[in-house]
Amino acid sequence: MKTEHQGEDARQKGFRGRMVSIETFARKYRLDAEEAARLENQFGPVAGEIDLLQAARRNGMPEE
């Protein structure tokens, strides 16, 4: 049986993708240091990969 807390965790993680560090994300998608710093200021050191992709694309990251 799920507790209320587990349900909150599942909702937060559900559609956000796996959690990655900004450094790893920036290296994977070849982002410059300025964009990596912007994402880290916006999200902190770790965020969901989907959120990071959406934010980077809004700021001009080309789609692959």
N, C-alpha and C positions, 0 to 999 in steps of 0.2 A: 504494500500500500504506500502511495506517495504521501509525503508530508507536504504541507503548504510551502515550505521553504524549497523543497526539491522542485515543485511546480514552477516557482519563480525562476530558478536556475535554468530549467528547460526552456522557458519562454525567452529568457535573455539569450541563450545560446542557439536556439532553434534555427533562425534564418540568418544568422550573422556569420556563419562559416566558422572555421577553426580559428582559434586565437593565435596570433602571430606577433612577434616583436616588430616594431617599426623598422628597426635595422635590417631584419631578415626580409621584410616586405620590400623595402627600398632596394636592396641588393637584387632580389628576384626580378623586380620590374624595372631595374636600371634607372631609378629615380635620382635626380641630382640632390645634393646636400640641402639645398634650400627647400625643396618639396618635402624631403624627409623631416626636416625641422618643423615645417608647417603642420604636417600630419601629427608629429609627436606633441606639438603644442595643442592641437585640437583634441587628440585622443589619449594622450599619455603614452607610456612606453609600450603598451600592448593593447591590441584591439582586434576585433573580428575582421577577417580578411575581406569579407563582402563590404563592410563599412569603409575600409581603407580603399578598396577598388573604386567604390562610388565616389568618394571624396577626391581621389586622385584624378578621376576622369572629369569631374566637374571643374577641376583646375587645369585641364588641358592635356592630361595624359592620353596618348593615343591608344585606341583599342587595338588589341593584337589580332 
